[in-house]
Amino acid sequence: MDELLSPATLAWRPALAVIVLRTLPFVVFVALSKRGRLVSKLAVVAAWFALAACRGFDTDLLWMTGCLGYYLLCSTLVFGLERAFRNGHVSAGAAFTVCAFVFVVVPGLVLPHAGEILVLTLGWELIFSAYSYCREASRERVQPQLRDCWHFLLVNPVLVYPDRGEPRQNEPDLPRWGLMRAAVGALGIALGTAVILPVAGALGLFRAAPAEPGAALLLFVLAGAARFMAAYFVQAGDVNLRIGLMRCLGHPVADSFNYPFLARSPTDFWRRWNAYMLNWLKRYVYLPLARTPSLRRRGALGLALALGGTFLGSGLVHELHAYARSLIWLGQFTLQFSAIGAATLAWFALDHGLKRALQRAEARTRSLLRALRVVSAQGAILWGMLSLQFVWS
């Protein structure tokens, strides 16, 4: 156990790679921005080079920098794609296909294994933000400038264009709090990748060894919880880092992770977990499905089918994440998110039945029904967490 958790095996380099990668677009944007003093810009650039030196000036860093230039070029392509979408020359499906091809498929084919971290962290998210930019910016009377397109795609962490927020010039303390938020985010990334994830791996090795059924189940739950917490620390830290950098620019945005382990129901869990992706799926998958005439006529059943279709769509878009890593369509994300959707729908039906029974029940049985509602909700949340750890493993 001590060898597994020794400092030599803690993966600090991936944490630094993520931090360097996420701060690079911010540094480029600040350096090219007309706002700010030259001394401040030089200080930001020097701080990034110091951070990159801790990471190590190797081929991985060169791949990151080169691919950021590629994504900057692709963002310029998205700026032109929005014009074509505005004029009716490109459909929504074609826009999404183009975004997926240039941001994931092409880098996945070109990049070596060492450069996969860039594809997984930037390219997959750029698909959704670029698609939202094409859809929503085309509805505005005044077309955004190219600088606004770059800022939304490469610096702003939100995935839905109307949620991008507005700069605030009358809050002088915003940059100071932004630096603190960015530091907390970087610490979360480091803890998730270098501490909690190795612990989850160690628990997985112990689970693989022969053991009693009770001990194996306990290790399975502990490994799943550790993997879930590692994913939470890394993803929430990543978002906090970018939110902090946005606030340094005087541009606050909404949070994405709001302590999902404190959720009281599956719906509350998904509101707290990755709100950026939730808003994207709600706007471009759930609402279009729920508003189709065939589903609207079915009432509650139509809404349930729309929710199930949203989980299926979430699994399909997560398949792009796996495809960028292995260039193989595995299908595990689709199955896993479909299972999570089925469990959520089953909880909805059970909770609705318990709620109706609670209204007609006598006083002595109401406490039991309330307890059943709490147990069913927490069971559905636990199923979702364990299912997600299967996806990440």
NORTA-V55227 format. One record per backbone hydrogen bond with DSSP energy under -1.0 kcal/mol. NH is the residue of the N-H (numbers start at 1). CO is the residue of the C=O. Records with the same first field share a line. If there is no record, write none. Layout:
NH=CO, CO
This chain:
5=1
9=6
12=10
16=12
17=13
18=14
19=15
20=16
21=17
22=18
23=19
24=20
27=23
28=24
29=25
30=26
31=27
32=28
33=29
41=37
42=38
43=39
44=40
45=41
46=42
47=43
48=44
49=45
50=46
51=47
52=48
53=49
54=50
55=51
56=52
58=56
62=58
63=59
64=60
65=61
66=62
67=63
68=64
69=65
70=66
71=67
72=68
73=69
74=70
75=71
76=72
77=73
78=74
79=75
80=76
81=77
82=78
84=80
85=81
86=82
87=83
89=84
95=91
96=92
97=93
98=94
99=95
100=96
101=97
102=98
103=99
104=100
105=100
106=101
108=104
109=105
110=106
111=107
115=112
116=113
119=115
120=116
121=117
122=118
123=118
124=119
126=122
127=123
129=125
130=126
131=127
132=128
133=129
134=130
135=131
136=132
137=133
139=136
149=145
150=146
151=147
152=148
153=149
154=150
155=151
156=151
163=160
164=161
168=250
174=171
177=173
178=174
179=175
180=176
181=177
182=178
183=179
184=180
185=181
186=182
187=183
188=184
189=185
190=186
191=187
192=188
193=189
194=190
195=191
196=191
197=192
199=195
200=196
201=197
202=198
203=199
204=200
205=201
206=202
207=203
208=204
216=212
217=213
218=214
219=215
220=216
221=217
222=218
223=219
224=220
225=221
226=222
227=223
228=224
229=225
230=226
231=227
232=228
233=229
234=230
235=231
236=232
237=233
238=234
239=235
240=236
241=237
242=238
243=239
244=240
245=241
246=242
247=243
248=244
250=247
251=246
258=272
262=259
263=260
269=265
270=266
271=267
272=268
273=269
275=256
278=274
279=275
280=276
281=277
282=278
283=279
284=280
285=281
286=281
287=282
289=285
290=286
291=287
292=289
296=292
297=293
299=296
301=298
303=299
304=300
305=301
306=302
307=303
308=304
309=305
310=306
311=307
312=308
313=309
314=310
315=311
316=312
317=313
318=314
319=315
322=318
323=319
324=320
326=322
327=323
330=328
335=331
336=332
337=333
338=334
339=335
340=336
341=337
342=338
343=339
344=340
345=341
346=342
347=343
348=344
349=345
350=346
351=347
352=348
353=349
354=350
355=351
356=352
357=353
358=354
359=355
360=356
361=357
369=365
370=366
371=367
372=368
373=369
374=370
375=371
376=372
377=373
378=374
379=375
380=376
381=377
382=378
383=379
384=380
385=381
386=382
387=383
388=384
389=385
390=386
391=387
392=388
393=389
